[in-house]
Amino acid sequence: MGKYFFNETDIRSAWEHVLSAFWQRYPNPYSTHVLTEDVVFREVTPDNCLLSRRLLTKTNRLPRWAERIFPGNLSRYVYIVEDSIVDPNNRRLTTLTWNLNHSKLMMVVERCVFHGERERPVWTRLTREAWISSGVFGLSRPIQYQRLRVIMATHLKTPQRRPRT
């Protein structure tokens, strides 16, 4: 059993701007934890959707309590797969992201949907879901809660939130 996180927010930017920012987010000086970003696969479907698969390499800092428990030679790099579908006809970007390594220690799967509504052209609705699980006997609950706290702190800082009307 794992933890589940759900959040919806409105971003005060047109969907086209959010989409452009999504593809330009790495590399940047504020995300030094992202070491590499490689496109593994990209295809345009007959219905004009863009399918992509990217491999990201990020640094992995363990929480202080975990540094005392896990061996020092544990890889500090996390390999992440990100699948995305851009559907310009419905103004929707959907991403599914998960880690490839350290999955017994902690598995994180995140789905994000960026949806531009035609009735509100300067706003983009972002729906995030994350599933966190750990297979470490006796430590799975603290690991899941630690990651959930990090996700919540990161996602709740999203600027320009506005109640949906």
Salt bridges, closest charged atoms under 4 A:
GLU8 OE1 - ARG125 NH1 3.09
ASP10 OD1 - ARG120 NH2 3.04
ASP10 OD1 - ARG125 NE 2.80
GLU16 OE2 - ARG91 NH1 2.62
GLU37 OE2 - ARG54 NH1 2.07
GLU67 OE2 - ARG61 NH1 3.42
GLU82 OE2 - ARG25 NH2 2.29
GLU82 OE1 - ARG54 NH2 2.47
ASP83 OD1 - ARG53 NE 2.57
GLU110 OE2 - HIS155 NE2 2.95
GLU117 OE1 - ARG120 NE 3.13
GLU117 OE2 - ARG164 NH2 2.58
GLU129 OE1 - ARG111 NH2 2.43
